[in-house]
Amino acid sequence: SFQPLVENSIIHGISMKPQGGSIRIICDEHHSDLRIRIMDNGPGLAPERLAQIQQQLISNVTEKVEKSRSHIGIRNVSRRIQIRCGEHYGINIDNLDEGGVCTTILLPLQRKEL
């Protein structure tokens, strides 16, 4: 479920804007994979905070992640995706050029033949 990722966009993104904001969820095929993007138009993440989150998502050392306790749920979900689907898959978070954050979930796309 990507519900916690949408909640993050609400809590840390659009609720920070006095006039509110928007969240877009886009699913598409990307290089034979399923890409789900959750994008908000909030203030985005400070570069240091973004780097910290990105490092937590790629780190295999759980002790460091558990000490920070922030975004541990997202990291755990990403790690479960990687264990089940391969290291190429999982969750990535990045700032958007126009402001806001894009959280991307990458999963293998399996097509069934009829």
C-alpha positions as CSV (number, residue, x, y, z in Angstrom):
1,S,0.0,0.0,0.0
2,F,1.3,3.4,-0.8
3,Q,-1.1,5.1,1.6
4,P,1.8,6.1,4.1
5,L,3.5,7.8,1.2
6,V,0.5,9.8,0.4
7,E,0.2,10.7,4.1
8,N,3.8,11.9,4.1
9,S,2.9,14.2,1.1
10,I,0.0,15.6,3.1
11,I,1.8,16.0,6.4
12,H,5.2,17.2,5.2
13,G,4.2,18.7,1.9
14,I,0.9,20.4,1.3
15,S,-0.1,21.0,4.9
16,M,2.9,23.3,5.1
17,K,1.3,25.6,2.6
18,P,-1.2,28.1,4.0
19,Q,-3.3,27.9,0.9
20,G,-3.2,24.1,0.6
21,G,-1.7,22.2,-2.3
22,S,-2.1,19.2,-4.5
23,I,-0.9,15.6,-4.7
24,R,-0.7,13.8,-8.0
25,I,-0.4,10.0,-8.3
26,I,0.8,8.8,-11.6
27,C,1.3,5.1,-12.6
28,D,3.1,4.3,-15.8
29,E,5.4,1.8,-17.5
30,H,9.0,2.9,-17.4
31,H,11.7,0.7,-19.0
32,S,9.5,-2.4,-18.6
33,D,8.8,-1.7,-15.0
34,L,5.8,-0.3,-13.1
35,R,6.5,3.2,-11.8
36,I,4.2,4.8,-9.3
37,R,5.0,8.5,-8.5
38,I,3.4,10.4,-5.7
39,M,4.1,14.1,-6.2
40,D,3.2,17.1,-4.1
41,N,3.7,20.8,-4.6
42,G,4.8,21.5,-1.0
43,P,8.0,23.3,0.0
44,G,10.2,20.3,-0.8
45,L,13.0,18.9,1.5
46,A,16.1,20.8,2.6
47,P,19.1,19.3,0.7
48,E,20.7,17.9,3.8
49,R,17.4,16.2,4.9
50,L,16.9,14.8,1.4
51,A,20.4,13.4,1.3
52,Q,19.8,11.8,4.8
53,I,16.6,10.2,3.6
54,Q,18.1,9.0,0.4
55,Q,21.0,7.5,2.3
56,Q,18.6,5.7,4.6
57,L,16.8,4.2,1.7
58,I,19.9,2.7,0.1
59,S,21.7,1.7,3.3
60,N,21.8,-1.9,4.3
61,V,22.8,-0.9,7.9
62,T,19.6,-1.0,9.9
63,E,21.1,0.3,13.2
64,K,21.8,3.8,11.8
65,V,18.2,3.9,10.4
66,E,16.6,2.8,13.6
67,K,18.5,5.4,15.7
68,S,17.0,8.2,13.6
69,R,13.5,6.6,13.5
70,S,12.5,9.0,10.8
71,H,11.2,7.5,7.5
72,I,11.9,4.0,8.9
73,G,8.5,2.8,7.6
74,I,9.4,3.9,4.1
75,R,12.8,2.3,4.3
76,N,11.3,-0.9,5.6
77,V,8.8,-1.0,2.7
78,S,11.5,-0.3,0.2
79,R,13.7,-3.0,1.6
80,R,10.9,-5.5,1.5
81,I,10.3,-4.6,-2.2
82,Q,14.1,-5.1,-2.9
83,I,14.1,-8.5,-1.1
84,R,11.1,-9.7,-3.1
85,C,11.8,-8.2,-6.4
86,G,15.5,-7.4,-6.6
87,E,17.9,-4.5,-5.6
88,H,16.9,-2.5,-8.7
89,Y,13.4,-2.0,-7.2
90,G,12.1,-0.1,-4.2
91,I,11.3,3.5,-3.2
92,N,13.2,6.7,-4.1
93,I,12.5,10.2,-2.9
94,D,13.6,13.4,-4.6
95,N,12.8,17.1,-4.8
96,L,11.0,18.3,-7.9
97,D,12.6,21.2,-9.9
98,E,9.3,23.2,-9.6
99,G,9.0,22.6,-5.9
100,G,7.6,19.7,-3.9
101,V,8.6,16.1,-3.5
102,C,8.3,13.1,-5.7
103,T,8.3,9.7,-4.1
104,T,8.8,6.9,-6.7
105,I,7.9,3.3,-6.2
106,L,9.5,1.0,-8.8
107,L,8.2,-2.5,-9.2
108,P,8.6,-5.2,-11.8
109,L,5.9,-5.2,-14.5
110,Q,4.7,-8.7,-15.3
111,R,2.4,-9.1,-18.2
112,K,0.2,-12.1,-18.4
113,E,-0.4,-13.6,-21.9
114,L,-4.0,-14.3,-22.8
